[in-house]
Amino acid sequence: MVKKVILNGVEIQVEEYEEEVVHQPNGDPLHKIRFAFKVRSDEYHDITTLLYQQTFDVSVPERDLNFRGTIQNYSTSVTNLYKKNQVGDFRLELIETI
């Protein structure tokens, strides 16, 4: 089971992970990953600042997978984690860019 995903050098501990290969209209394969992770209020600013970059060097060490990817879908259980001691559930879907 995958336990971490690294985005632009930032390690994220994941709770759920899915991976697939999708094909462009010309048949070329692209990697696509989906994962869920927790974000504590003290991490919120750093994580959202990272996600605003939208495109990342993606590494999944347990799968020996590395690619340049962009956010295809993103959701969170809360919109404001600036209140102390809160934890939000984040879901992120990235697709390989060419």
Backbone bond lengths (Angstrom), bond angles and torsions (degrees), N, CA, C in turn:
res aa  C-N    CA-C-N  psi(-1)  N-CA   C-N-CA  omega(-1)  CA-C   N-CA-C  phi
1 M - - - 1.448 - - 1.536 109.34 -
2 V 1.306 115.32 139.45 1.462 121.27 178.51 1.524 109.11 -75.42
3 K 1.329 115.46 130.51 1.460 120.71 -179.19 1.513 113.38 -112.90
4 K 1.360 116.77 -14.28 1.463 117.79 178.79 1.523 111.00 -150.25
5 V 1.323 113.43 149.20 1.460 123.46 172.90 1.520 105.46 -127.04
6 I 1.321 116.12 138.43 1.465 120.20 -179.59 1.526 108.44 -112.76
7 L 1.331 115.78 124.02 1.466 122.62 179.24 1.519 108.22 -116.28
8 N 1.313 116.91 117.55 1.474 121.89 -179.27 1.532 111.55 47.83
9 G 1.319 115.89 41.33 1.453 121.13 176.80 1.513 115.33 85.45
10 V 1.336 118.64 -3.86 1.460 122.47 -179.85 1.530 108.94 -97.96
11 E 1.320 115.81 121.29 1.465 121.69 -178.31 1.521 110.20 -82.51
12 I 1.336 115.78 129.80 1.459 122.12 178.46 1.521 107.81 -120.16
13 Q 1.332 116.35 125.47 1.460 121.88 177.30 1.530 108.23 -80.22
14 V 1.329 117.25 121.59 1.464 120.91 -175.34 1.519 111.10 -103.30
15 E 1.327 114.06 152.21 1.467 121.31 177.85 1.524 111.28 -106.39
16 E 1.316 116.71 -31.05 1.470 122.43 177.20 1.517 107.04 -134.59
17 Y 1.335 115.77 149.23 1.464 119.63 -178.61 1.516 109.13 -151.40
18 E 1.321 116.83 134.38 1.460 123.71 173.44 1.520 108.14 -134.60
19 E 1.307 115.25 148.28 1.463 120.98 -178.42 1.525 108.39 -140.47
20 E 1.314 116.13 141.40 1.463 120.27 175.06 1.524 109.34 -151.09
21 V 1.307 114.64 165.96 1.458 121.39 173.42 1.519 106.39 -113.68
22 V 1.323 115.94 125.93 1.466 121.58 175.88 1.518 107.34 -111.92
23 H 1.316 115.96 158.42 1.463 119.58 -177.08 1.522 111.14 -116.10
24 Q 1.305 114.81 137.44 1.458 121.61 173.84 1.534 108.28 -70.82
25 P 1.326 116.97 166.17 1.469 119.37 177.68 1.532 113.50 -55.04
26 N 1.339 117.10 -29.45 1.472 119.42 179.73 1.534 112.06 -84.34
27 G 1.338 116.48 0.14 1.452 120.46 177.50 1.515 115.46 96.18
28 D 1.328 117.97 -10.81 1.460 120.34 179.96 1.535 110.32 -65.82
29 P 1.335 117.46 136.28 1.471 120.76 -179.47 1.533 112.53 -81.79
30 L 1.317 115.36 146.43 1.464 122.83 175.24 1.526 108.51 -130.85
31 H 1.327 117.15 140.01 1.457 121.48 175.08 1.522 109.64 -79.01
32 K 1.327 114.62 142.51 1.456 120.97 176.44 1.526 107.16 -138.81
33 I 1.328 116.13 129.03 1.458 119.80 178.10 1.527 110.03 -127.37
34 R 1.324 114.59 149.54 1.461 122.27 174.44 1.521 106.60 -129.85
35 F 1.322 116.08 137.21 1.454 118.23 177.57 1.519 110.91 -152.01
36 A 1.329 114.29 157.09 1.460 122.11 179.20 1.520 108.31 -119.76
37 F 1.325 115.30 145.57 1.448 120.32 -179.78 1.528 109.98 -154.33
38 K 1.311 115.42 157.89 1.470 122.02 178.52 1.524 109.34 -93.76
39 V 1.323 115.55 145.09 1.465 121.52 174.93 1.527 107.53 -129.05
40 R 1.316 115.63 122.11 1.468 121.62 176.58 1.526 109.47 -84.93
41 S 1.303 115.32 157.99 1.464 119.89 -178.01 1.527 112.18 -57.28
42 D 1.341 118.55 -33.07 1.461 119.69 -179.77 1.536 112.58 -76.04
43 E 1.332 118.30 -11.08 1.466 122.93 177.60 1.529 112.59 -102.41
44 Y 1.323 115.70 -13.08 1.467 121.83 -169.47 1.532 113.33 -52.78
45 H 1.306 117.50 -50.40 1.462 120.58 -177.20 1.535 111.09 -60.42
46 D 1.322 116.87 -47.01 1.470 120.37 -178.47 1.520 111.99 -63.77
47 I 1.327 117.12 -41.75 1.473 120.44 -178.85 1.521 110.55 -68.61
48 T 1.323 118.01 -45.49 1.471 118.43 -178.93 1.525 111.21 -67.55
49 T 1.317 117.44 -35.19 1.465 120.18 175.39 1.532 109.99 -61.88
50 L 1.318 116.73 -41.85 1.463 120.80 176.22 1.527 111.08 -61.56
51 L 1.327 117.15 -47.22 1.465 120.85 -176.72 1.526 112.81 -66.43
52 Y 1.333 118.23 -27.19 1.463 120.87 176.75 1.524 111.97 -62.62
53 Q 1.327 117.56 -19.59 1.465 120.77 177.76 1.536 111.08 -66.35
54 Q 1.313 117.76 -27.58 1.462 126.77 174.39 1.526 115.62 67.63
55 T 1.307 119.56 -29.64 1.463 122.29 179.82 1.524 107.76 -125.36
56 F 1.344 115.58 136.79 1.464 120.32 -168.88 1.526 112.10 -139.45
57 D 1.331 114.38 156.28 1.453 121.26 160.98 1.521 104.36 -83.40
58 V 1.330 116.20 115.28 1.459 122.25 -173.98 1.522 109.34 -104.20
59 S 1.320 115.39 134.73 1.459 121.02 175.92 1.526 108.73 -135.75
60 V 1.337 115.17 131.76 1.457 121.97 173.78 1.525 105.55 -122.68
61 P 1.351 116.91 88.81 1.467 120.42 -171.58 1.529 114.77 -55.80
62 E 1.330 117.83 -40.63 1.474 120.25 -178.01 1.525 112.63 -65.30
63 R 1.308 117.53 -20.28 1.473 122.16 -179.57 1.524 111.49 -107.41
64 D 1.342 117.05 0.30 1.462 122.11 -176.50 1.532 110.17 52.62
65 L 1.330 115.27 43.96 1.459 122.50 -175.69 1.521 109.14 -115.16
66 N 1.327 115.88 127.81 1.459 122.78 178.55 1.523 108.56 -140.10
67 F 1.323 116.58 130.52 1.458 120.53 177.59 1.521 109.90 -161.08
68 R 1.301 116.16 166.07 1.468 123.29 172.52 1.519 105.32 -91.76
69 G 1.330 116.98 124.45 1.457 119.56 -175.48 1.509 112.68 -136.01
70 T 1.321 114.66 159.87 1.457 121.59 179.41 1.530 109.46 -128.30
71 I 1.318 116.06 154.55 1.465 120.76 -179.41 1.522 109.50 -68.53
72 Q 1.333 114.94 126.53 1.454 120.86 173.77 1.526 110.85 -104.05
73 N 1.331 115.68 -30.37 1.461 120.42 178.73 1.526 108.26 -153.99
74 Y 1.328 116.28 146.57 1.455 121.46 -176.91 1.520 108.36 -152.65
75 S 1.333 116.43 136.84 1.461 118.93 174.56 1.526 109.49 -149.56
76 T 1.313 114.58 159.37 1.458 121.09 177.96 1.522 108.96 -144.61
77 S 1.316 115.39 152.18 1.463 120.29 -179.48 1.526 112.11 -78.72
78 V 1.324 117.14 -15.86 1.469 121.42 179.72 1.526 109.02 -138.02
79 T 1.308 115.23 155.49 1.465 118.89 179.48 1.519 112.57 -107.07
80 N 1.326 116.91 -7.66 1.460 119.23 -179.26 1.522 109.28 -145.99
81 L 1.314 115.20 104.62 1.458 120.07 177.99 1.527 111.82 -102.02
82 Y 1.312 117.41 21.80 1.451 119.43 179.43 1.528 112.04 -75.93
83 K 1.337 117.45 -13.02 1.462 119.84 174.89 1.522 108.19 -75.55
84 K 1.306 116.90 132.98 1.460 123.55 -174.70 1.536 112.25 -59.59
85 N 1.336 115.36 142.88 1.469 124.76 174.18 1.526 114.79 67.49
86 Q 1.305 118.36 22.23 1.460 120.66 174.39 1.521 109.81 -95.31
87 V 1.328 115.31 156.36 1.465 121.36 177.02 1.519 107.66 -133.40
88 G 1.327 115.87 132.36 1.451 121.00 178.64 1.516 111.12 -114.01
89 D 1.326 115.56 150.22 1.456 122.32 174.72 1.527 108.30 -96.11
90 F 1.323 116.64 120.50 1.459 122.31 179.29 1.525 109.08 -110.08
91 R 1.317 116.24 144.39 1.466 122.84 173.90 1.530 106.99 -128.90
92 L 1.321 115.11 135.14 1.450 120.21 -176.24 1.522 109.11 -135.88
93 E 1.314 116.13 136.00 1.462 122.57 175.47 1.519 107.68 -123.11
94 L 1.328 115.55 123.94 1.463 121.57 -179.04 1.511 109.80 -119.98
95 I 1.336 116.10 142.67 1.454 121.12 176.19 1.524 108.61 -124.78
96 E 1.298 115.11 143.43 1.466 121.55 -179.17 1.515 110.88 -62.79
97 T 1.317 116.15 137.91 1.457 121.56 175.43 1.533 107.86 -104.51
98 I 1.286 114.12 155.41 1.472 119.37 -178.87 1.510 110.99 -96.98
